[in-house]
Amino acid sequence: MSAIAVRPKPPVGPPPSEADLRKAALAYLARYAATEASLRRVLERRIERWLRATATASDAADEPQAQAAEAKRAARAVITRLAAEGLVNDATFAESKARGLFRAGRSRRAVAAHLSASGVDAATVHDVLHEHSGSELAAALVLARRRRIGPFRIGAPDRQAELAIMARAGFTHQITKQALEMERTEAEVLVAKLRR
């Protein structure tokens, strides 16, 4: 039997510095739109990976913990600076994401849940939803067109199934009723306005 060669693990480097964290944050922001909370999660995961690698490489637990805590403080400082520079803006993120979700046929509830899960604060979510208050009917029509129900129906109507589709998507009964009873030409006009 031949012995399996085990490679020694490379030495673990120093904890991520503020410059390293800024570089990582800028690289992330170059690829993805992000909120302050989501960027904080990304940087903290990077620090946690370093901490796990350090824990497996050595037995000293106190010093790496202190270094990780210092790196997390540096990450918060980086995020604060990026927000002050305008590179991370939760309101802009929320506005852009809400517009895209409404265009995709999502309800106000679904948009609010998505924004909250992304780390946008409740006041910003409320403001963005207030700005898009007229978009929910058009979003319901986008869903109706995609699912071929309501004004975009091809076959015989199945009222219960159509109501269930809209309810599962998070639309209120009032919006659902308006969308399903609308004439096709009027519905297409509203959908076209939403796309602009």
PEPE-V298487 format. One record per residue. N is the residue number from 0. RES is the residue in one small letter. D_FIRST is the distance of its C-alpha to the first C-alpha in Angstrom with 2 decimals. Layout:
n:N res:RES d_first:D_FIRST
n:N res:RES d_first:D_FIRST
This chain:
n:0 res:m d_first:0.00
n:1 res:s d_first:3.75
n:2 res:a d_first:6.53
n:3 res:i d_first:9.29
n:4 res:a d_first:12.44
n:5 res:v d_first:15.37
n:6 res:r d_first:18.66
n:7 res:p d_first:21.49
n:8 res:k d_first:24.38
n:9 res:p d_first:27.42
n:10 res:p d_first:30.35
n:11 res:v d_first:32.80
n:12 res:g d_first:36.16
n:13 res:p d_first:39.57
n:14 res:p d_first:41.07
n:15 res:p d_first:42.78
n:16 res:s d_first:46.17
n:17 res:e d_first:49.37
n:18 res:a d_first:49.13
n:19 res:d d_first:45.56
n:20 res:l d_first:46.74
n:21 res:r d_first:49.81
n:22 res:k d_first:47.77
n:23 res:a d_first:45.46
n:24 res:a d_first:48.58
n:25 res:l d_first:50.28
n:26 res:a d_first:47.25
n:27 res:y d_first:47.17
n:28 res:l d_first:50.94
n:29 res:a d_first:50.76
n:30 res:r d_first:48.72
n:31 res:y d_first:50.05
n:32 res:a d_first:53.33
n:33 res:a d_first:52.87
n:34 res:t d_first:54.82
n:35 res:e d_first:54.73
n:36 res:a d_first:52.78
n:37 res:s d_first:50.11
n:38 res:l d_first:49.77
n:39 res:r d_first:49.48
n:40 res:r d_first:46.62
n:41 res:v d_first:44.78
n:42 res:l d_first:45.20
n:43 res:e d_first:44.33
n:44 res:r d_first:41.07
n:45 res:r d_first:40.25
n:46 res:i d_first:41.05
n:47 res:e d_first:39.02
n:48 res:r d_first:35.92
n:49 res:w d_first:36.46
n:50 res:l d_first:36.98
n:51 res:r d_first:33.74
n:52 res:a d_first:31.77
n:53 res:t d_first:33.63
n:54 res:a d_first:33.05
n:55 res:t d_first:29.25
n:56 res:a d_first:29.45
n:57 res:s d_first:31.83
n:58 res:d d_first:33.28
n:59 res:a d_first:36.92
n:60 res:a d_first:38.37
n:61 res:d d_first:42.06
n:62 res:e d_first:42.16
n:63 res:p d_first:40.17
n:64 res:q d_first:42.35
n:65 res:a d_first:45.47
n:66 res:q d_first:44.26
n:67 res:a d_first:43.49
n:68 res:a d_first:46.98
n:69 res:e d_first:48.50
n:70 res:a d_first:46.62
n:71 res:k d_first:47.96
n:72 res:r d_first:51.46
n:73 res:a d_first:50.95
n:74 res:a d_first:49.86
n:75 res:r d_first:53.08
n:76 res:a d_first:55.08
n:77 res:v d_first:53.51
n:78 res:i d_first:54.35
n:79 res:t d_first:57.88
n:80 res:r d_first:58.40
n:81 res:l d_first:57.12
n:82 res:a d_first:59.46
n:83 res:a d_first:62.34
n:84 res:e d_first:61.63
n:85 res:g d_first:61.73
n:86 res:l d_first:58.16
n:87 res:v d_first:57.38
n:88 res:n d_first:60.26
n:89 res:d d_first:59.86
n:90 res:a d_first:63.25
n:91 res:t d_first:62.50
n:92 res:f d_first:59.10
n:93 res:a d_first:60.76
n:94 res:e d_first:63.55
n:95 res:s d_first:61.26
n:96 res:k d_first:58.82
n:97 res:a d_first:61.72
n:98 res:r d_first:63.38
n:99 res:g d_first:60.24
n:100 res:l d_first:59.63
n:101 res:f d_first:63.26
n:102 res:r d_first:63.06
n:103 res:a d_first:60.03
n:104 res:g d_first:62.11
n:105 res:r d_first:61.01
n:106 res:s d_first:63.43
n:107 res:r d_first:64.70
n:108 res:r d_first:62.56
n:109 res:a d_first:59.40
n:110 res:v d_first:60.27
n:111 res:a d_first:61.01
n:112 res:a d_first:57.74
n:113 res:h d_first:55.74
n:114 res:l d_first:57.55
n:115 res:s d_first:57.17
n:116 res:a d_first:53.44
n:117 res:s d_first:53.28
n:118 res:g d_first:54.88
n:119 res:v d_first:58.48
n:120 res:d d_first:61.01
n:121 res:a d_first:63.42
n:122 res:a d_first:66.51
n:123 res:t d_first:65.05
n:124 res:v d_first:63.90
n:125 res:h d_first:67.44
n:126 res:d d_first:69.04
n:127 res:v d_first:66.90
n:128 res:l d_first:67.54
n:129 res:h d_first:71.24
n:130 res:e d_first:71.26
n:131 res:h d_first:69.71
n:132 res:s d_first:71.85
n:133 res:g d_first:73.17
n:134 res:s d_first:69.80
n:135 res:e d_first:68.71
n:136 res:l d_first:70.95
n:137 res:a d_first:69.73
n:138 res:a d_first:66.10
n:139 res:a d_first:66.87
n:140 res:l d_first:68.30
n:141 res:v d_first:65.18
n:142 res:l d_first:63.18
n:143 res:a d_first:65.86
n:144 res:r d_first:65.66
n:145 res:r d_first:61.87
n:146 res:r d_first:62.00
n:147 res:r d_first:65.19
n:148 res:i d_first:67.27
n:149 res:g d_first:70.72
n:150 res:p d_first:72.64
n:151 res:f d_first:69.78
n:152 res:r d_first:69.58
n:153 res:i d_first:69.41
n:154 res:g d_first:69.86
n:155 res:a d_first:71.75
n:156 res:p d_first:71.53
n:157 res:d d_first:69.42
n:158 res:r d_first:70.78
n:159 res:q d_first:68.43
n:160 res:a d_first:65.29
n:161 res:e d_first:66.60
n:162 res:l d_first:67.49
n:163 res:a d_first:64.04
n:164 res:i d_first:62.33
n:165 res:m d_first:64.47
n:166 res:a d_first:64.09
n:167 res:r d_first:60.28
n:168 res:a d_first:60.48
n:169 res:g d_first:62.54
n:170 res:f d_first:65.99
n:171 res:t d_first:69.03
n:172 res:h d_first:71.27
n:173 res:q d_first:74.05
n:174 res:i d_first:71.95
n:175 res:t d_first:70.45
n:176 res:k d_first:73.93
n:177 res:q d_first:75.22
n:178 res:a d_first:72.32
n:179 res:l d_first:72.43
n:180 res:e d_first:76.23
n:181 res:m d_first:76.56
n:182 res:e d_first:77.79
n:183 res:r d_first:75.27
n:184 res:t d_first:77.15
n:185 res:e d_first:77.51
n:186 res:a d_first:73.83
n:187 res:e d_first:72.81
n:188 res:v d_first:75.06
n:189 res:l d_first:73.44
n:190 res:v d_first:69.91
n:191 res:a d_first:70.97
n:192 res:k d_first:72.43
n:193 res:l d_first:69.18
n:194 res:r d_first:67.25
n:195 res:r d_first:69.51
